[in-house]
């Protein structure tokens, strides 16, 4: 049987539902950014979104599903913010691709308070909700990274997953430390010159690891 076309009323309800679900996700992100996971509850989010709390259960199945949606939303935000670094112009080597992403991630995390907090909560305040949010974000971001990498491959002998994990973890920790106390292990992280120094070090590590020769499968 052919699919029945949507009527104006059903199309309107679909748009209303999408808009409300989006408002709930945005409200939840605001609650997290301003008050942390200790205030991440259905009542607080519904008040911020201006909706009935039952809609959180109807649209997301509860806080767990909402955490998944926030993780996916953050991954999409990361992908959008990092896209210019990965494709304009297309990188010629795996090392160029990773260098752009690492430096772009550093700049993005420096200005995104919510992502800073989530990275801090991941290690300092582990919980099932934090775990679901982080996992959802990581899975979708990994998919996007694989897509932008295309046919570029790391040089033979380079353990790219381990090196990249080390780079990303280091960037995350340094941004968290800068926000907390302006330094890490004696390295000042207070002004633009400090960050230029750090970015140069990130580039040097990546270039030393991956070299500069095009690597295509």
Protein Blocks (a to p, Z undefined) as FASTA:
>chain_A
ZZddddfklmmmmmmmmmmmmmmmmmmmmmmmmnojmlmcfklmmmmnopafklmmmmno
paklmmmmmmmmmmmmmmmmmmmmmmmccdfbfklmmmmmmmmmmmmmmmmmklmmmmmm
mmmmgcfklmmmmmmmmmmmmmmmmmmnmmaccdehiafklmmmmmmmmmmmmmmmmmmn
opaehiacfbmklmmmmmmmmmmmmmmmnombdcdZZ
